Amino acid sequence: AVPFPDPAANAEMAISQVLTIGLKDGKTVGDLKVLWEENTKIAESLPDVLAYSCAADEESAEAKTITIQETFTSLKAHMEFATKLAEAGQMEKIMGIFEFQTLTTTIYPEPGEDEYAEYKEFLKPFGAMLKKPQVWIVHDFPRKGV
């Protein structure tokens, strides 16, 4: 088998996010799955979206610990993905289903000051919806992949 090319192999930067969410009243894991299928089609169309996954079941929904993981080649790539979701009407759906709990954002390596400030401003509205303060980790630890 021919190995799938790894767009992250030469990435100078990686940004990852781990979110935990619950579901708003009246929403189900089935509703989330339909939304996720729609969002994943958009993610698959963008090569700088390296990973986009959601782990959910009835227990995690009840405990508000549904876990979402996203990895991008850059801060700009994440902002582009969010823009594409908004253009497709998906952000409204996300806001109607997600009950945001926590968000941890990791960035490797440290971005430029202006780029980082722009990105933090971009995420500010999401941070305001969290049940706990957003966690930011900017690091230069050795890594394999992104």
Salt bridges, closest charged atoms under 4 A:
GLU38 OE1 - LYS93 NZ 3.04
GLU70 OE1 - HIS78 NE2 3.73
GLU99 OE2 - LYS64 NZ 2.41
